[in-house]
Amino acid sequence: MSVEVPVLETERLLLRGHSLDDFPYLSAMWADSSVTRFIREKPFTREESWARLLRYRGHWSLLGYGYWALIEKSTGNFVGESGFGDFHRDIEPSLEGTPEIGWVLACNAHGKGYATEAVRAIVAWGDAHFGAKPTACIIAPENLLSIRVAGKNGYREIQRTTYHGNPTIMFQRGGSKA
């Protein structure tokens, strides 16, 4: 399956498929410890960021959904990424087969409401694409800003668990547990 990444627009953001030109910005964002502090103990290497970029494109090709690059309309700058994935995480309960939404913003885009704006557009796309199928996300308990973004977009806590040995909260939107 080869799928063209749909372009979404919000008031201030353009959401489009990742390109090779995004790699330096994506890599710099994931190398910033203030960006990754709630995601893992250390920033991502350039090699790991490259694998992320390939994974994003692969999701669209294999599953018909994936991540978008977030572009600030007023400047044309890459400010983050958000979308749905199926990461086959080693987590209980399993999320396999459930589209998992995620978002991350470069530090210079923090505090502007871009995460809520992007997630709102992506959730609307997901509602049209997935229908009644639930979607999920996992967030570190300390990441209060992301928990707020999830709540504003209809995600509700369904369980506390661990992922890679760290406390994690599972959220779901839609389905029987929401």
Backbone torsions as a table, in degrees:
resi	resn	phi	psi	omega
1	MET	NA	125.7	174.7
2	SER	-117.9	123.0	-174.6
3	VAL	-122.3	132.2	172.4
4	GLU	-74.1	131.9	-179.4
5	VAL	-71.1	121.1	179.4
6	PRO	-68.0	147.0	176.2
7	VAL	-95.6	128.8	176.8
8	LEU	-114.5	149.4	176.8
9	GLU	-130.2	141.9	170.4
10	THR	-119.0	-175.3	179.7
11	GLU	-56.9	-41.3	-173.2
12	ARG	-118.3	-5.9	-174.0
13	LEU	-126.8	147.7	168.3
14	LEU	-110.1	126.6	178.1
15	LEU	-109.2	117.9	-176.4
16	ARG	-140.1	167.4	176.6
17	GLY	-63.1	151.0	177.6
18	HIS	-68.7	148.4	174.7
19	SER	-125.3	166.9	176.2
20	LEU	-58.7	-32.6	179.4
21	ASP	-64.4	-20.1	178.9
22	ASP	-77.2	-19.0	-171.1
23	PHE	-55.3	-46.6	-179.8
24	PRO	-58.8	-37.0	-178.4
25	TYR	-75.5	-42.4	176.4
26	LEU	-60.7	-46.9	-178.8
27	SER	-62.9	-42.2	178.6
28	ALA	-64.9	-40.7	179.7
29	MET	-62.5	-48.4	-177.7
30	TRP	-72.2	-15.4	177.0
31	ALA	-86.1	-5.3	-177.1
32	ASP	-89.7	115.9	-177.1
33	SER	-63.0	-26.0	177.9
34	SER	-73.4	-21.4	175.5
35	VAL	-80.6	-39.0	-172.4
36	THR	-94.5	-0.4	-171.2
37	ARG	-57.0	-29.6	178.8
38	PHE	-97.0	-3.0	-174.5
39	ILE	-100.6	-42.4	177.5
40	ARG	-162.5	169.0	-172.4
41	GLU	-68.1	-28.9	-177.8
42	LYS	-132.8	153.3	177.4
43	PRO	-62.3	164.3	179.7
44	PHE	-82.8	143.6	174.7
45	THR	-76.7	168.2	175.9
46	ARG	-58.9	-41.6	179.0
47	GLU	-62.3	-43.4	179.0
48	GLU	-66.5	-36.3	176.9
49	SER	-65.8	-38.1	176.7
50	TRP	-61.1	-43.5	178.6
51	ALA	-62.1	-36.1	176.9
52	ARG	-62.0	-47.4	-179.1
53	LEU	-58.6	-44.9	178.6
54	LEU	-65.0	-37.7	179.2
55	ARG	-64.3	-39.8	179.1
56	TYR	-60.6	-47.1	-180.0
57	ARG	-66.0	-37.9	179.5
58	GLY	-64.0	-36.9	176.9
59	HIS	-56.4	-47.9	-179.2
60	TRP	-61.5	-43.9	-177.5
61	SER	-66.7	-40.5	-174.0
62	LEU	-92.8	-33.0	-172.9
63	LEU	-114.0	-14.2	-179.3
64	GLY	81.8	11.0	173.9
65	TYR	-152.0	166.2	-177.8
66	GLY	176.7	-149.9	-177.0
67	TYR	-106.3	149.5	174.5
68	TRP	-109.3	148.2	166.2
69	ALA	-80.1	137.0	178.8
70	LEU	-99.4	121.0	-177.1
71	ILE	-117.6	126.9	177.7
72	GLU	-72.7	119.9	-176.1
73	LYS	-61.0	-41.1	-174.0
74	SER	-67.8	-25.4	-176.8
75	THR	-119.6	-20.8	-173.6
76	GLY	79.3	7.9	-177.2
77	ASN	-81.3	142.8	170.4
78	PHE	-69.7	122.9	-178.0
79	VAL	-119.5	-2.6	178.6
80	GLY	159.0	-162.8	178.9
81	GLU	-155.0	153.0	-179.1
82	SER	-159.3	154.2	177.2
83	GLY	164.3	-164.1	180.0
84	PHE	-111.7	145.4	175.5
85	GLY	-144.5	167.1	168.7
86	ASP	-128.6	99.3	-168.7
87	PHE	-95.8	0.3	-179.4
88	HIS	51.1	45.0	-178.5
89	ARG	-64.1	146.0	173.0
90	ASP	-86.8	80.7	-175.2
91	ILE	-142.8	146.4	176.1
92	GLU	-118.6	131.6	-3.4
93	PRO	-70.1	157.4	-177.2
94	SER	-66.2	142.6	173.3
95	LEU	-103.7	1.6	-175.6
96	GLU	-56.2	131.3	-179.1
97	GLY	85.9	-7.5	177.1
98	THR	-103.1	120.2	177.0
99	PRO	-57.7	127.0	-176.5
100	GLU	-109.5	117.2	180.0
101	ILE	-83.2	146.9	176.1
102	GLY	-151.0	161.6	179.0
103	TRP	-153.6	149.8	176.1
104	VAL	-153.3	140.0	-179.9
105	LEU	-124.2	144.5	172.0
106	ALA	-64.3	151.2	-175.8
107	CYS	-54.4	-38.2	-178.1
108	ASN	-69.3	-7.4	178.3
109	ALA	-105.4	-1.4	-180.0
110	HIS	-68.1	147.9	173.8
111	GLY	78.3	11.4	-178.3
112	LYS	-107.7	-1.0	-178.1
113	GLY	81.0	9.8	-178.5
114	TYR	-65.8	-36.4	-179.0
115	ALA	-61.8	-49.4	179.8
116	THR	-60.9	-42.5	-179.0
117	GLU	-63.2	-45.7	180.0
118	ALA	-67.7	-46.6	-178.6
119	VAL	-62.2	-38.1	178.0
120	ARG	-58.8	-45.1	179.9
121	ALA	-66.6	-39.3	-178.5
122	ILE	-70.2	-39.0	176.5
123	VAL	-62.4	-41.6	177.9
124	ALA	-62.2	-42.3	176.5
125	TRP	-62.2	-44.0	179.5
126	GLY	-61.7	-41.0	177.9
127	ASP	-59.3	-42.0	179.8
128	ALA	-71.9	-34.6	-175.4
129	HIS	-84.0	-42.7	-174.7
130	PHE	-95.9	-13.8	-177.7
131	GLY	66.1	-130.0	-175.9
132	ALA	-82.8	-2.7	-178.3
133	LYS	-63.8	133.6	179.1
134	PRO	-70.3	154.4	171.5
135	THR	-121.4	161.7	-174.0
136	ALA	-140.2	168.8	169.4
137	CYS	-153.6	158.4	174.3
138	ILE	-122.1	140.1	-176.1
139	ILE	-142.5	138.5	174.2
140	ALA	-63.8	138.9	-177.9
141	PRO	-58.2	-26.2	-178.9
142	GLU	-79.8	-14.1	-175.6
143	ASN	-85.7	72.3	-173.9
144	LEU	-63.3	-33.5	179.9
145	LEU	-66.9	-42.2	177.9
146	SER	-69.3	-35.1	175.8
147	ILE	-61.1	-39.2	178.0
148	ARG	-65.8	-43.6	178.0
149	VAL	-59.5	-44.8	179.1
150	ALA	-59.1	-47.7	-179.5
151	GLY	-61.8	-40.8	178.9
152	LYS	-63.1	-22.3	-177.4
153	ASN	-107.1	18.9	171.9
154	GLY	89.3	6.7	177.9
155	TYR	-85.1	136.2	-179.2
156	ARG	-123.9	142.4	178.8
157	GLU	-62.5	132.1	176.0
158	ILE	-117.5	-23.3	-178.3
159	GLN	-167.9	149.8	170.2
160	ARG	-104.4	134.7	-176.1
161	THR	-148.5	-164.4	173.8
162	THR	-129.0	151.2	174.6
163	TYR	-139.2	122.4	-174.2
164	HIS	54.1	37.8	176.4
165	GLY	79.6	3.9	-178.8
166	ASN	-112.0	144.1	176.8
167	PRO	-58.0	139.4	-177.3
168	THR	-145.0	143.2	174.4
169	ILE	-107.1	130.8	174.2
170	MET	-95.2	135.2	177.3
171	PHE	-121.6	152.2	177.8
172	GLN	-139.8	147.5	174.2
173	ARG	-126.3	127.6	-177.9
174	GLY	81.5	177.7	179.7
175	GLY	76.2	-176.5	-172.3
176	SER	-78.2	-22.3	-177.9
177	LYS	-88.6	-14.7	-175.5
178	ALA	-75.2	NA	NA
